[in-house]
Amino acid sequence: MDVWVWPALLGLGLAAATGLRTFLPLLMLSAAAHFELLGTVLNESFAWVGSTGALVALSVATVVELAADKIPVVDNFLSTAGTVTKPIAAMVAAGSVFSSVDPSTAAIAGLVVGAPTALAFGGAQAGTRAVSTATTGGLGNPVVSTIEDIASFVMTLIAFLAPILVPIIVGIGGWFAWKGFRRVRAARRGTPATPAPISGYPPSAAA
């Protein structure tokens, strides 16, 4: 069970958090591995994630990402770029925690667990950002971005401390993602959420 279940739950949580922020979950994973916190052990092929160089690079990348996402227009660019960077980061994060399997199996596990989860949460984030941009002219985006920062941080902590809760959180997040997707699709089509009542006489009276 320890070989597959717990790494899968941890990887799932990290991937979901990566769908909101590309580098923050990787930075927390790197710090946990580097300082040997919470019993974090990485697969041998992903040992570089816990290196000093990776820790420094991820620290800089995280600060830049968190700051840049608060700037109008730049945040939309990051959201677009995230469709590529987030699945890759999620694959690395998820694959690295399968420490007891061979490197190729860990890479495949990271692909299966990480990429779809990051894409789903990244899509939900993009939808939320689109609604915020449309309704506030982009002025509310920094607030939304800060909430996403906190959510990514908390989700990563839960993945480390209580991975058994990850499926519940991912399920709730998936439900909100679906609701958000429907609202964005309806807004783009100009379709109201509920049909408006038909005014006028009933057909029988009109006849």
N, C-alpha and C positions, 0 to 999 in steps of 0.2 A: 504493500500500500504506500509506504513512504517513497518508493521509487517513482510512482506515477501520480498518485492522487494529490498529495500535498504540493509537489512541484506544479501540477496542472492548475490547482487552485491559485497558487501564488502567481504563476505566469498569467493566468486569466485576469487577476486583479491588476497586475502591472500593465498588461496590455490595455485594459480599460482606461487606466489612468493616463497611459501614453496617448490614447485617443483624444484626450483633452489638452495635454501638454507633452510635447515631443521629448524634451530633455530632463524635466524634473524627476519623473520616475526612474530614469536611467541614472541620474545623479544620486538619488537615494539608494538605489541598488549598488552603485559603485562604492558609496561610502560604507554601506553595510558590509560589503565583501572586503573592502580595504582594511577596515578597523575590526573585522571579525565580530560584527554585532548580530544578535538574534540568531546565531547559528547559521549564518548565511554562507553557503558553499557553492561555488560556481563550477559548471562543467569545464573540463580542462581546455577545451577549444575556445571558451569564452573567458578565460582567466584574465585577459587583458582589460576586461571591464572594471576589475578591481585594482588596476595598477594606478600608481601615482599620476602618471601622465593622463590617463583617462579621467581620473578624478578632477584634475585641474581643468582639462578641456571641457568636461561636462559642466563644471561650475561656471565657467565663462559663458558657455552656450546657454545655460539655464537663465543666467542674469540677463543676457541679451534678449532671449525669447520673451521673458516675462515683461521686460521693459518695452520692447518693440510692439508687443500685442496691445499696449495701451494707446498706441498712436493711430489715429484714423488713417485709412487707406492702407497703411502698412499691415494692420491686423488682417485685412482682407487678403493681402498677398500671402501672409503666413498661413491663413486658412487654406488657400489654394495649394501652396507648397506642401501643406500637411497631408494631402492625399497621397503623397509619395513618401515623405519622411516619417510619418507616424507609423505606417505598417512596418517599415524597415526597423524602426526603433523598437516596436512591439515584438517583432520576431527575435531581435537580439535579447531583449529583456526576458521574454518567455523561454526562449531556448536555453539561456544561460543557467537557469535555476534547475534544469534537469541534470543534476550533478552526477547521478549514479548510472547513466547510460552512456553509450558511445557517442562521439561527437556528431556523426551523421544522423543518428536517431534524435539527438537533442535539437539539431537544426530543423529536422522535419517537424518535431513537436512544436518548436517555436513558430514555424510557418502556419501550422494548423490552428494552434491556440491563439497566437498573437495577431496575425494580419487581419482576419475577419473581425475580431473584437475591436481592434483599433479603428478599422474603417467604419464600423457601426457607430462607435462613440464619436469619432471625428465627423461623421455625417450629421449626427445629432447636434454637435457643436456648431457646425456650419449653418444648419437650419435656424438654430437659436440666434446666431449672429445676424443672419439675414433678416429675421423678424425685428431684432433690435435696431438694425440699420434703417429698415423701412419705417418703423414707428417713431424713432427718436432722431432720425437724421444722422445717426452715428454717435450722438452725444452720450447715449447710454451704454455704448460698447465697452468703455473702460470698467464700468461697474460689473457688467456681465463677465468680462475678462478676469476680474479679481475673484469673482465667485468660482469661475472655472479653475483658477489657481488653487484655491482652497479645496475644491472638490478633488482635484488630482492629487494633492498632498494627502488628504484624509484617506482617499481610496488606496493609495500606496501603503500608508500606515496600516490600514486594516488588512491588506494583503499579507503584510509581514506578521502582524500580531494575531490576527484571527482569520486565517484563510478560509475557514469553514463558512464564514459569512459572505464570501465573495459572490457565490452564485445568486444569493438573494439580492445583493446590491446591483449586480449586473442585470438581473431580471427586472428590477425596478427601473434601472437606467434605460433598458431596452424598451420598456413600456412608454416612458416619457419620450424616448427617441421616436417611437412610432407615432405618438400623438403630435409631436412637433413636426414630423415629416408631413402628416396629413394637413396640418394647419398651413404650413409653407406652400404645399401643393395647391391648396384651396385659394390661398392669397394670390398666387401667381396666375391662377386661372380666373380670378375675380369671382369665384363662386362662394356664396355665403355658406356658413357651417350648417345652417338649417334652412329648409325651403321657406320662402315667404308665403303667407296665406294668399289665396287667390281672391281678389276682390270682385264684386259684381254679383249678379243673381245666379242661383243654381240653374243648370241647363233646363230643367223642367219649367222654371218660372220664366226664363228667357224665351222659351218656345211659346 
